[in-house]
Amino acid sequence: MANEVYDKQATDLTDILTKVKGTPGVQAVVNWSIVPAQSIVAKNMKQIGLNVPLFQSHGFGNLKYVEQAGAAAEGILFPAGRLLVVADLPDGHPQKGVLANYKERLRSTVQGGCQHVRWTRL
């Protein structure tokens, strides 16, 4: 197990991730943050060939982090409520109507729209 800390303003985390990659028995990376480094961790892992699951915080549901990570975002695991997948819920789901209504109201009142992304699979 490795426990590393990085500066939230970091623009390259390959040094830290290389140390993690060299840790015997590493099976996953858990990056629990809500800063732009979420995207950097994903991209740098791909660059150095650190091919283990990446678990991110709920903040990764923000579309800007996904876009910044590009192809490296594929396969990232993160906790999220059903709001992110409301369009994919079955019509009979008890939360679908409430969530769809909330999402539409949020989009119509928040300048720039809602930053949530619709995922079908990660």
DSSP file (Angstrom, degrees, kcal/mol; ACC not computed):
  #  RESIDUE AA STRUCTURE BP1 BP2  ACC     N-H-->O    O-->H-N    N-H-->O    O-->H-N    TCO  KAPPA ALPHA  PHI   PSI    X-CA   Y-CA   Z-CA
    1    1 A M              0   0    0      0, 0.0     2,-0.4     0, 0.0    25,-0.1   0.000 360.0 360.0 360.0 140.8    0.0    0.0    0.0
    2    2 A A        -     0   0    0     21,-0.1     2,-0.5     2,-0.0    18,-0.0  -0.957 360.0-163.2-123.4 144.7    1.2    3.5   -0.8
    3    3 A N        +     0   0    0     -2,-0.4     2,-0.3     2,-0.0     0, 0.0  -0.917  20.5 172.0-129.4 104.9   -0.2    6.7    0.6
    4    4 A E        -     0   0    0     -2,-0.5     2,-0.4     2,-0.0    -2,-0.0  -0.855  17.8-157.5-117.4 149.5    0.8    9.8   -1.4
    5    5 A V        -     0   0    0     -2,-0.3     2,-0.3    11,-0.0    -2,-0.0  -0.962  11.7-168.8-123.5 141.0   -0.3   13.4   -1.1
    6    6 A Y        -     0   0    0     -2,-0.4     2,-0.3     4,-0.0     7,-0.1  -0.919  31.3 -98.3-130.1 158.3   -0.1   15.9   -4.0
    7    7 A D    >   -     0   0    0     -2,-0.3     3,-2.4     1,-0.1    -2,-0.0  -0.562  29.3-134.5 -70.7 130.1   -0.5   19.7   -4.3
    8    8 A K  T 3  S+     0   0    0     -2,-0.3    29,-0.3     1,-0.3    -1,-0.1   0.666 106.5  56.3 -64.8 -14.0   -4.0   20.5   -5.5
    9    9 A Q  T 3  S+     0   0    0     27,-0.1    -1,-0.3    26,-0.1    -2,-0.0   0.388  80.6 131.5 -93.3   2.4   -2.4   22.9   -8.0
   10   10 A A    <   -     0   0    0     -3,-2.4     3,-0.1     1,-0.1    30,-0.1  -0.189  38.2-171.6 -59.1 145.4   -0.2   20.2   -9.5
   11   11 A T  S    S+     0   0    0      1,-0.3     2,-0.3    29,-0.1    -1,-0.1   0.439  75.3  34.2-115.2  -6.2   -0.2   19.9  -13.3
   12   12 A D        +     0   0    0      1,-0.0    -1,-0.3    32,-0.0     3,-0.1  -0.937  51.4 173.9-151.3 125.4    1.8   16.7  -13.6
   13   13 A L     >  +     0   0    0     -2,-0.3     4,-2.6    27,-0.2     5,-0.2   0.097  45.6 114.9-118.9  21.0    1.7   13.7  -11.1
   14   14 A T  H  > S+     0   0    0      1,-0.2     4,-2.3     2,-0.2     5,-0.2   0.849  74.4  57.0 -63.8 -32.6    3.8   11.2  -12.9
   15   15 A D  H  > S+     0   0    0      2,-0.2     4,-1.5     1,-0.2    -1,-0.2   0.942 112.1  40.5 -63.4 -46.0    6.5   11.3  -10.2
   16   16 A I  H  > S+     0   0    0      1,-0.2     4,-2.0     2,-0.2    -2,-0.2   0.922 116.8  48.8 -66.9 -45.0    3.9   10.3   -7.5
   17   17 A L  H  X S+     0   0    0     -4,-2.6     4,-2.8     1,-0.2    -1,-0.2   0.816 106.4  56.8 -68.7 -29.5    2.2    7.8   -9.7
   18   18 A T  H  X S+     0   0    0     -4,-2.3     4,-1.7    -5,-0.2    -1,-0.2   0.890 107.1  49.5 -66.0 -38.8    5.5    6.2  -10.7
   19   19 A K  H  < S+     0   0    0     -4,-1.5     4,-0.4     2,-0.2    -2,-0.2   0.911 111.8  48.6 -63.7 -41.7    6.2    5.6   -7.0
   20   20 A V  H >< S+     0   0    0     -4,-2.0     3,-1.6     1,-0.2    -2,-0.2   0.930 108.6  53.4 -62.7 -45.1    2.7    4.0   -6.7
   21   21 A K  H 3< S+     0   0    0     -4,-2.8    -1,-0.2     1,-0.3    -2,-0.2   0.850 107.1  53.0 -58.7 -35.0    3.4    1.9   -9.7
   22   22 A G  T 3< S+     0   0    0     -4,-1.7    -1,-0.3    -5,-0.1    -2,-0.2   0.495  82.8 108.3 -80.0  -3.7    6.6    0.6   -8.1
   23   23 A T  S X  S-     0   0    0     -3,-1.6     3,-1.6    -4,-0.4   -21,-0.1  -0.637  79.3-114.7 -76.7 122.0    4.8   -0.4   -4.9
   24   24 A P  T 3  S+     0   0    0      0, 0.0    -1,-0.1     0, 0.0    -2,-0.1  -0.308  94.0  10.7 -58.7 134.0    4.7   -4.2   -4.7
   25   25 A G  T 3  S+     0   0    0      1,-0.2     2,-0.1     2,-0.0    -3,-0.1   0.544  78.4 165.6  80.6   8.0    1.1   -5.6   -4.9
   26   26 A V    <   +     0   0    0     -3,-1.6    -1,-0.2    -6,-0.2     3,-0.1  -0.398   6.0 170.8 -61.5 129.5   -0.6   -2.4   -5.9
   27   27 A Q        -     0   0    0      1,-0.3     2,-0.3    -2,-0.1    -1,-0.2   0.544  58.5  -1.0-117.1 -14.5   -4.1   -3.4   -7.1
   28   28 A A        -     0   0    0     24,-0.2     2,-0.4     2,-0.0    -1,-0.3  -0.980  58.8-124.3-166.5 163.3   -5.9    0.0   -7.5
   29   29 A V  E     -a   54   0A   0     24,-2.6    26,-3.2    -2,-0.3     2,-0.6  -0.987  17.4-163.2-118.7 130.0   -5.5    3.7   -7.1
   30   30 A V  E     -a   55   0A   0     -2,-0.4     2,-0.6    24,-0.2    26,-0.2  -0.961   8.8-179.8-112.2 115.5   -8.0    5.6   -4.9
   31   31 A N  E     -a   56   0A   0     24,-3.1     2,-1.1    -2,-0.6    26,-0.8  -0.892   3.0-175.0-118.1  99.0   -7.9    9.4   -5.6
   32   32 A W        +     0   0    0     -2,-0.6     2,-0.3    24,-0.2    24,-0.1  -0.720  38.3 107.0-102.0  87.5  -10.4   11.1   -3.3
   33   33 A S        -     0   0    0     -2,-1.1    24,-0.5     2,-0.1    26,-0.3  -0.903  57.2-145.7-147.2 173.3  -10.4   14.7   -4.4
   34   34 A I        +     0   0    0     -2,-0.3    -2,-0.0    25,-0.1    22,-0.0   0.048  67.0 104.4-131.8  25.0  -12.6   17.2   -6.2
   35   35 A V  S >  S-     0   0    0      1,-0.1     3,-2.4    30,-0.0     4,-0.2  -0.589  90.2 -95.1-101.9 166.6   -9.9   19.3   -7.8
   36   36 A P  T >> S+     0   0    0      0, 0.0     3,-1.6     0, 0.0     4,-1.1   0.695 111.9  84.3 -55.0 -18.3   -8.8   19.3  -11.4
   37   37 A A  H 3> S+     0   0    0    -29,-0.3     4,-3.1     1,-0.3     5,-0.3   0.711  71.1  78.0 -60.2 -16.9   -6.1   16.8  -10.5
   38   38 A Q  H <> S+     0   0    0     -3,-2.4     4,-1.5     1,-0.2    -1,-0.3   0.919  98.7  42.3 -55.7 -41.5   -8.7   14.1  -10.9
   39   39 A S  H <> S+     0   0    0     -3,-1.6     4,-2.4    -4,-0.2    -1,-0.2   0.882 112.8  52.9 -71.1 -38.8   -8.2   14.5  -14.6
   40   40 A I  H  X S+     0   0    0     -4,-1.1     4,-3.0     2,-0.2     5,-0.3   0.903 105.9  53.3 -66.0 -42.1   -4.4   14.6  -14.3
   41   41 A V  H  X S+     0   0    0     -4,-3.1     4,-2.4     1,-0.2    -1,-0.2   0.939 111.0  47.3 -57.3 -47.4   -4.2   11.4  -12.3
   42   42 A A  H  X S+     0   0    0     -4,-1.5     4,-1.9    -5,-0.3    -2,-0.2   0.934 115.1  44.7 -61.5 -47.3   -6.2    9.6  -14.9
   43   43 A K  H  X S+     0   0    0     -4,-2.4     4,-2.3     1,-0.2    -2,-0.2   0.918 114.5  48.1 -65.4 -43.6   -4.1   10.9  -17.8
   44   44 A N  H  X S+     0   0    0     -4,-3.0     4,-2.1     2,-0.2     6,-0.2   0.865 108.2  54.9 -68.1 -35.0   -0.8   10.3  -16.0
   45   45 A M  H  X>S+     0   0    0     -4,-2.4     5,-2.6    -5,-0.3     4,-0.6   0.928 110.7  46.2 -60.1 -44.0   -1.7    6.8  -15.1
   46   46 A K  H ><5S+     0   0    0     -4,-1.9     3,-0.7     1,-0.2    -2,-0.2   0.909 110.4  53.9 -64.6 -41.6   -2.4    6.0  -18.7
   47   47 A Q  H 3<5S+     0   0    0     -4,-2.3    -1,-0.2     1,-0.2    -2,-0.2   0.864 114.6  39.0 -62.0 -38.2    0.9    7.7  -19.8
   48   48 A I  H 3<5S-     0   0    0     -4,-2.1    -1,-0.2    -5,-0.1    -2,-0.2   0.433 113.5-113.0 -95.7   1.7    3.0    5.6  -17.5
   49   49 A G  T <<5 +     0   0    0     -3,-0.7     2,-1.5    -4,-0.6    -3,-0.2   0.828  54.9 161.3  73.7  31.5    1.1    2.3  -18.0
   50   50 A L      < -     0   0    0     -5,-2.6     2,-1.3    -6,-0.2    -1,-0.2  -0.693  17.1-175.8 -83.6  90.2   -0.3    2.1  -14.5
   51   51 A N        +     0   0    0     -2,-1.5    -1,-0.1    -3,-0.1    -5,-0.0  -0.517  35.2 110.1 -98.3  67.2   -3.1   -0.3  -15.5
   52   52 A V  S    S-     0   0    0     -2,-1.3   -24,-0.2     1,-0.0   -25,-0.1  -0.896  78.4 -77.1-128.4 160.7   -5.1   -0.8  -12.3
   53   53 A P        -     0   0    0      0, 0.0   -24,-2.6     0, 0.0     2,-0.5  -0.284  41.6-145.2 -58.4 143.0   -8.6    0.4  -11.5
   54   54 A L  E     -a   29   0A   0     21,-0.3    23,-2.5   -26,-0.2     2,-0.5  -0.961  10.3-164.5-113.8 119.0   -8.9    4.1  -10.6
   55   55 A F  E     -ab  30  77A   0    -26,-3.2   -24,-3.1    -2,-0.5     2,-0.2  -0.908  12.5-176.6-103.0 124.0  -11.5    5.0   -8.0
   56   56 A Q  E     -a   31   0A   0     21,-3.0   -24,-0.2    -2,-0.5   -22,-0.1  -0.664  26.8-100.3-112.8 170.0  -12.4    8.7   -7.9
   57   57 A S    >   -     0   0    0    -26,-0.8     3,-2.0   -24,-0.5     4,-0.1  -0.254  46.1 -90.0 -80.5 175.4  -14.6   10.7   -5.6
   58   58 A H  G >  S+     0   0    0      1,-0.3     3,-1.9     2,-0.2     4,-0.1   0.720 118.3  78.3 -57.9 -22.6  -18.2   11.9   -6.5
   59   59 A G  G >  S+     0   0    0    -26,-0.3     3,-1.7     1,-0.3    -1,-0.3   0.717  74.5  75.6 -62.6 -20.1  -16.6   15.0   -7.9
   60   60 A F  G <  S+     0   0    0     -3,-2.0    -1,-0.3     1,-0.3     6,-0.2   0.621  75.5  79.1 -69.9  -9.5  -15.6   13.1  -11.0
   61   61 A G  G <   +     0   0    0     -3,-1.9    56,-0.8    18,-0.2     2,-0.5   0.545  68.6 105.6 -71.1  -5.7  -19.3   13.3  -12.1
   62   62 A N  B X> S-C  116   0B   0     -3,-1.7     4,-1.4     1,-0.1     3,-1.3  -0.672  73.9-139.3 -78.1 122.5  -18.5   16.9  -13.1
   63   63 A L  H 3> S+     0   0    0     52,-2.3     4,-2.8    -2,-0.5     5,-0.2   0.792  97.0  63.4 -54.6 -34.2  -18.4   16.9  -16.9
   64   64 A K  H 3> S+     0   0    0      1,-0.2     4,-2.0     2,-0.2    -1,-0.3   0.868 103.3  48.5 -64.3 -34.1  -15.4   19.3  -17.0
   65   65 A Y  H <> S+     0   0    0     -3,-1.3     4,-1.7    -6,-0.2    -1,-0.2   0.898 111.9  49.2 -70.4 -39.4  -13.1   16.7  -15.3
   66   66 A V  H  X S+     0   0    0     -4,-1.4     4,-1.3     2,-0.2     7,-0.2   0.935 112.3  47.9 -63.4 -46.7  -14.3   13.9  -17.6
   67   67 A E  H  < S+     0   0    0     -4,-2.8     3,-0.4     1,-0.2    -2,-0.2   0.902 110.7  51.4 -61.7 -41.3  -13.6   16.1  -20.7
   68   68 A Q  H  < S+     0   0    0     -4,-2.0    -1,-0.2     1,-0.2    -2,-0.2   0.827 108.2  52.1 -66.4 -31.7  -10.2   17.1  -19.4
   69   69 A A  H >< S+     0   0    0     -4,-1.7     3,-1.6     1,-0.2    -1,-0.2   0.743  87.4 179.8 -76.7 -22.9   -9.3   13.4  -18.8
   70   70 A G  G ><  -     0   0    0     -4,-1.3     3,-2.0    -3,-0.4     4,-0.3  -0.290  66.0  -5.6  60.3-138.4  -10.2   12.5  -22.4
   71   71 A A  G >  S+     0   0    0      1,-0.3     3,-1.4     2,-0.2    -1,-0.3   0.747 127.3  71.1 -62.2 -24.0   -9.8    8.9  -23.3
   72   72 A A  G <  S+     0   0    0     -3,-1.6    -1,-0.3     1,-0.3    -2,-0.2   0.659  84.2  70.9 -68.0 -14.2   -8.1    8.3  -19.9
   73   73 A A  G X  S+     0   0    0     -3,-2.0     3,-1.9    -7,-0.2    -1,-0.3   0.696  71.3 111.6 -74.2 -18.4  -11.6    8.7  -18.3
   74   74 A E  T <  S+     0   0    0     -3,-1.4    48,-0.1    -4,-0.3    -3,-0.0  -0.370  85.2  11.0 -60.9 124.5  -12.7    5.4  -19.7
   75   75 A G  T 3  S+     0   0    0     47,-1.5   -21,-0.3     1,-0.3    -1,-0.3   0.364  85.4 147.1  91.8  -4.4  -13.3    2.9  -16.9
   76   76 A I    <   -     0   0    0     -3,-1.9     2,-0.4   -23,-0.1    -1,-0.3  -0.416  38.1-144.2 -66.4 139.3  -13.0    5.2  -14.0
   77   77 A L  B     +b   55   0A   0    -23,-2.5   -21,-3.0    -2,-0.1   -17,-0.1  -0.891  29.7 155.4-107.0 133.9  -15.1    4.2  -11.0
   78   78 A F        -     0   0    0     -2,-0.4     2,-0.2   -23,-0.2   -21,-0.2  -0.988  42.6-105.6-154.8 150.2  -16.8    6.8   -8.9
   79   79 A P        +     0   0    0      0, 0.0     2,-0.3     0, 0.0   -18,-0.2  -0.542  46.9 160.9 -77.6 141.4  -19.9    7.0   -6.6
   80   80 A A        -     0   0    0     -2,-0.2     2,-0.1   -20,-0.1   -21,-0.0  -0.990  35.7-116.3-157.2 150.6  -22.8    9.0   -8.0
   81   81 A G    >   -     0   0    0     -2,-0.3     3,-1.2   -23,-0.1     4,-0.3  -0.280  43.2 -96.9 -78.6 173.6  -26.5    9.3   -7.4
   82   82 A R  G >  S+     0   0    0      1,-0.2     3,-1.1     2,-0.2     4,-0.2   0.590 108.7  86.6 -70.6  -9.9  -29.1    8.4  -10.0
   83   83 A L  G >  S+     0   0    0      1,-0.3     3,-1.0     2,-0.2    -1,-0.2   0.861  84.5  56.9 -58.3 -35.0  -29.3   12.0  -11.2
   84   84 A L  G <  S+     0   0    0     -3,-1.2    35,-0.9     1,-0.2    -1,-0.3   0.737 118.2  31.2 -69.2 -22.0  -26.4   11.4  -13.5
   85   85 A V  G X> S+     0   0    0     -3,-1.1     3,-1.8    -4,-0.3     4,-0.6   0.067  77.4 126.6-122.9  23.6  -28.2    8.5  -15.2
   86   86 A V  G X4 S+     0   0    0     -3,-1.0     3,-1.1     1,-0.3    14,-0.1   0.847  72.3  56.7 -55.4 -37.6  -31.8    9.6  -14.9
   87   87 A A  G 34 S+     0   0    0      1,-0.2    -1,-0.3    -4,-0.2    -2,-0.1   0.750 107.1  50.6 -66.7 -21.9  -32.5    9.3  -18.7
   88   88 A D  G <4 S+     0   0    0     -3,-1.8    -1,-0.2    31,-0.2    -2,-0.2   0.503  84.8 107.9 -94.5  -5.3  -31.4    5.6  -18.5
   89   89 A L  S << S-     0   0    0     -3,-1.1    -3,-0.0    -4,-0.6    -7,-0.0  -0.442  82.7 -99.1 -69.8 145.6  -33.7    4.7  -15.6
   90   90 A P    >   -     0   0    0      0, 0.0     3,-2.3     0, 0.0     6,-0.2  -0.332  32.8-114.2 -60.9 147.9  -36.7    2.5  -16.4
   91   91 A D  T 3  S+     0   0    0      1,-0.3     6,-0.2    -3,-0.1    -2,-0.1   0.801 115.6  54.1 -55.6 -30.8  -39.9    4.5  -16.8
   92   92 A G  T 3  S+     0   0    0      4,-0.1    -1,-0.3     3,-0.0    -3,-0.0   0.424  76.6 124.8 -85.8   2.7  -41.4    2.8  -13.8
   93   93 A H    X>  -     0   0    0     -3,-2.3     3,-1.0     1,-0.1     4,-0.5  -0.429  64.1-133.7 -65.6 132.8  -38.5    3.6  -11.5
   94   94 A P  T 34 S+     0   0    0      0, 0.0     4,-0.3     0, 0.0    -1,-0.1   0.719 102.2  43.5 -63.5 -21.6  -39.8    5.5   -8.4
   95   95 A Q  T 3> S+     0   0    0      1,-0.1     4,-2.7     2,-0.1     5,-0.3   0.581  89.0  89.0 -97.2 -10.7  -37.2    8.2   -8.6
   96   96 A K  H <> S+     0   0    0     -3,-1.0     4,-2.7     1,-0.2     5,-0.2   0.914  89.6  43.6 -59.2 -49.0  -37.2    8.9  -12.3
   97   97 A G  H  X S+     0   0    0     -4,-0.5     4,-2.2     2,-0.2    -1,-0.2   0.916 115.9  47.2 -63.0 -44.7  -39.9   11.6  -12.4
   98   98 A V  H  > S+     0   0    0     -4,-0.3     4,-2.3     2,-0.2    -1,-0.2   0.927 115.9  44.7 -63.2 -46.2  -38.6   13.4   -9.3
   99   99 A L  H  X S+     0   0    0     -4,-2.7     4,-2.9     2,-0.2     5,-0.2   0.902 112.4  50.8 -67.8 -41.7  -35.0   13.4  -10.6
  100  100 A A  H  X S+     0   0    0     -4,-2.7     4,-2.2    -5,-0.3    -1,-0.2   0.916 112.2  47.8 -62.0 -42.4  -36.0   14.4  -14.2
  101  101 A N  H  X S+     0   0    0     -4,-2.2     4,-2.4    -5,-0.2    -2,-0.2   0.926 113.2  48.1 -63.4 -45.5  -38.0   17.3  -12.9
  102  102 A Y  H  X S+     0   0    0     -4,-2.3     4,-2.7     1,-0.2    -2,-0.2   0.930 111.4  49.9 -60.8 -46.6  -35.2   18.4  -10.6
  103  103 A K  H  X S+     0   0    0     -4,-2.9     4,-2.5     1,-0.2    -1,-0.2   0.900 111.6  48.1 -62.0 -41.6  -32.6   18.2  -13.3
  104  104 A E  H  X S+     0   0    0     -4,-2.2     4,-1.9     2,-0.2    -1,-0.2   0.916 112.6  48.1 -66.4 -42.9  -34.8   20.2  -15.7
  105  105 A R  H  X S+     0   0    0     -4,-2.4     4,-1.1     2,-0.2    -2,-0.2   0.903 111.9  50.9 -63.4 -40.1  -35.4   22.9  -13.1
  106  106 A L  H >X S+     0   0    0     -4,-2.7     4,-2.3     1,-0.2     3,-0.6   0.935 110.2  48.6 -63.2 -46.4  -31.7   23.0  -12.3
  107  107 A R  H 3< S+     0   0    0     -4,-2.5     6,-0.3     1,-0.2    -1,-0.2   0.852 111.9  49.6 -62.4 -35.0  -30.8   23.5  -15.9
  108  108 A S  H 3< S+     0   0    0     -4,-1.9    -1,-0.2    -5,-0.2    -2,-0.2   0.686 119.2  36.2 -80.6 -16.6  -33.3   26.2  -16.4
  109  109 A T  H << S+     0   0    0     -4,-1.1     2,-0.6    -3,-0.6    -2,-0.2   0.678  98.6  81.0-108.8 -21.4  -32.2   28.2  -13.3
  110  110 A V  S >< S-     0   0    0     -4,-2.3     3,-2.3    -5,-0.2     2,-0.1  -0.774  83.3-121.1 -92.6 122.9  -28.4   27.7  -13.2
  111  111 A Q  T 3  S+     0   0    0     -2,-0.6    -2,-0.1     1,-0.3    -3,-0.1  -0.392 100.1  20.6 -60.6 131.4  -26.5   30.0  -15.6
  112  112 A G  T 3  S-     0   0    0     -2,-0.1    -1,-0.3    -5,-0.1    -5,-0.1   0.400 117.9-102.5  87.4  -2.4  -24.5   27.9  -18.0
  113  113 A G    <   -     0   0    0     -3,-2.3     2,-0.3    -6,-0.3    -6,-0.1  -0.128  56.7 -39.0  81.8-178.7  -26.7   24.8  -17.4
  114  114 A C        -     0   0    0      1,-0.1    -7,-0.1   -11,-0.1    -2,-0.0  -0.669  41.8-150.4 -86.8 135.2  -26.1   21.7  -15.4
  115  115 A Q        +     0   0    0     -2,-0.3   -52,-2.3     2,-0.1   -51,-0.2   0.399  58.0 118.9 -87.6   2.9  -22.6   20.2  -15.4
  116  116 A H  B     -C   62   0B   0    -54,-0.2     2,-0.4   -53,-0.1   -54,-0.1  -0.395  54.8-142.8 -72.1 149.0  -23.8   16.7  -14.9
  117  117 A V        -     0   0    0    -56,-0.8     2,-0.7    -2,-0.1    -2,-0.1  -0.864  11.3-124.7-111.9 144.6  -23.0   14.2  -17.5
  118  118 A R        -     0   0    0     -2,-0.4     2,-0.4   -33,-0.1   -33,-0.2  -0.808  32.5-173.1 -91.0 119.1  -25.2   11.4  -18.7
  119  119 A W        +     0   0    0    -35,-0.9   -31,-0.2    -2,-0.7     3,-0.1  -0.907  25.5 173.6-113.1 138.7  -23.4    8.0  -18.4
  120  120 A T  S    S-     0   0    0      1,-0.5     2,-0.3    -2,-0.4    -1,-0.1   0.668  79.2  -4.6-105.3 -32.8  -24.7    4.7  -19.7
  121  121 A R              0   0    0      1,-0.1    -1,-0.5     0, 0.0   -46,-0.1  -0.982 360.0 360.0-154.4 151.1  -21.4    2.8  -18.9
  122  122 A L              0   0    0     -2,-0.3   -47,-1.5    -3,-0.1    -1,-0.1   0.321 360.0 360.0-118.2 360.0  -18.0    3.6  -17.6
